[in-house]
């Protein structure tokens, strides 16, 4: 037997890519404690916390406007599947957190979509999940954006986390009396 045959099977690792933006990052350097450009392993049972308290938060933001603990990300395996996901929870009593277009108050949590924009205050974070098989840990890979993420990615283009009924009519856009949905050929757009 060769050493290749005896080697452990290599498994892929779930990686959460986070791209950070703040309009004052050039002068205030609020991201100076973050390690950009390299992957970092996080144990699956650890909660990844973001905020200004370096003793409590793995990802330290150097900004007095950020909460001591702003939000947390928890890695989990979905019930009855081999798929993994992340849950995001707002831990700030003063600042609301939005994930795409869903607003989270203090202690509210939601599953993190595979690609979304997280906002609080002037902070914008693009989160993209790269799926993997490993169950003992995941990786984070931090990036720094030069320009605002919302302008680059066009937030209204991102899907809302609000459920859409089977009839396709969203309750936030009620149709006026007497009108019905009209089918449009994609070439007419």
Buried (B, 14 or more C-beta within 10 A) or exposed (E): EEEEEEEEEEEEBBBBBBBBBBEEBEEBEBBEEBEEEEEBEBEBEBBBBBBBBEEEBBBBBBBEBBBBBBBBBBBEEEEEEEEBBBBBBBBBEEBBBBBBBBEBEBEBBBBBBEBBBBBBBBBBBBBBBBEBEBBEBBBBBBBBBEEEBBEBBEBEEBEEBEEEEEEEEEEEEEEEEEEEEEEEEEEEE
